[in-house]
Amino acid sequence: MAGGNLPYGYMRQGKEIQINPREAEVVKEIYSLSELGRNCGEIAACLEKQGYNRRNGKAWTQRQVSATLGRENLYRSGVIKYGEAIGENKELIIIQALSASL
């Protein structure tokens, strides 16, 4: 991935990108709530109720939840897009990686 902020759920380790376990837990919760039929506003409220904040310490909003749900290819398949370039890294799969560890 190019410079700048990484998508929620990931962190840099030197030049490598790795799953951030704490953030990955939140990503999994977002997708679980979405699969239960909750809308983005309801998901944000549930995250706040459970004490989850974003990286910057602020509460989740409907917009950030929507952006996270919009990265489904990354979280479920490890597919990374940057402009016209597309790559795939199975080690970046969050949803299945966490489900398998339960």
C-alpha positions in Angstrom: 0.0 0.0 0.0 1.2 3.5 -0.7 1.9 6.0 2.1 -0.8 7.5 4.3 -3.1 6.0 6.8 -3.7 2.3 6.5 -7.3 1.0 6.5 -8.7 0.2 9.9 -7.6 -3.2 11.1 -4.0 -2.9 9.9 -0.7 -1.5 11.2 2.8 -1.1 9.8 5.6 -3.2 11.2 8.7 -1.7 9.5 8.0 -2.0 5.8 5.4 -4.8 6.3 1.7 -4.4 6.8 0.2 -6.6 9.4 -3.2 -7.2 11.0 -3.7 -5.1 14.2 -5.5 -7.6 16.5 -7.4 -5.0 18.5 -8.7 -3.2 15.4 -9.4 -6.5 13.7 -11.7 -7.3 16.5 -13.7 -4.2 15.8 -13.8 -4.9 12.1 -15.2 -8.4 12.8 -17.8 -6.9 15.1 -18.8 -4.4 12.4 -19.3 -7.2 9.8 -21.2 -9.4 12.4 -23.6 -6.6 13.2 -24.1 -5.9 9.5 -24.9 -9.5 8.8 -27.6 -9.3 11.5 -29.2 -6.5 9.5 -28.0 -3.5 11.5 -27.5 -0.3 9.6 -24.4 1.9 9.8 -25.9 4.2 12.5 -27.0 1.3 14.6 -23.6 -0.4 14.3 -21.8 2.9 15.3 -24.1 3.1 18.4 -23.4 -0.6 19.3 -19.6 0.0 19.0 -19.9 3.0 21.3 -21.9 1.0 23.8 -19.3 -1.7 23.8 -16.5 0.9 24.4 -14.9 0.7 21.0 -13.3 3.9 19.7 -11.4 4.6 16.5 -7.6 5.0 16.3 -7.9 8.7 17.2 -9.9 7.9 20.3 -13.1 9.3 18.9 -16.4 7.5 18.7 -17.4 5.6 15.6 -19.7 7.3 13.2 -22.1 6.1 10.5 -19.6 7.3 7.9 -16.6 5.4 9.3 -18.7 2.2 9.7 -19.8 2.6 6.0 -16.2 3.1 4.9 -15.2 -0.1 6.8 -18.0 -2.1 5.2 -16.9 -0.7 1.8 -13.6 -2.5 2.1 -15.0 -6.0 2.1 -12.7 -7.2 -0.6 -9.7 -6.3 1.6 -11.1 -7.8 4.8 -12.5 -11.0 3.3 -10.1 -11.7 0.4 -6.9 -9.6 1.0 -7.4 -7.7 -2.2 -5.7 -4.3 -2.2 -6.5 -1.6 -4.8 -4.5 1.6 -5.3 -5.5 3.5 -8.4 -5.3 1.0 -11.3 -3.1 -1.4 -9.4 -4.6 -4.4 -7.7 -2.8 -6.8 -5.5 -3.7 -9.7 -3.2 -2.2 -10.8 0.1 -4.0 -13.6 1.8 -2.2 -12.8 5.1 -4.2 -9.6 5.3 -7.6 -11.4 5.5 -9.2 -10.3 8.8 -12.7 -11.8 8.7 -11.7 -15.5 8.0 -8.5 -15.2 10.0 -10.4 -14.3 13.2 -13.2 -16.7 12.6 -10.8 -19.6 12.3 -9.1 -18.7 15.6 -12.4 -18.8 17.6 
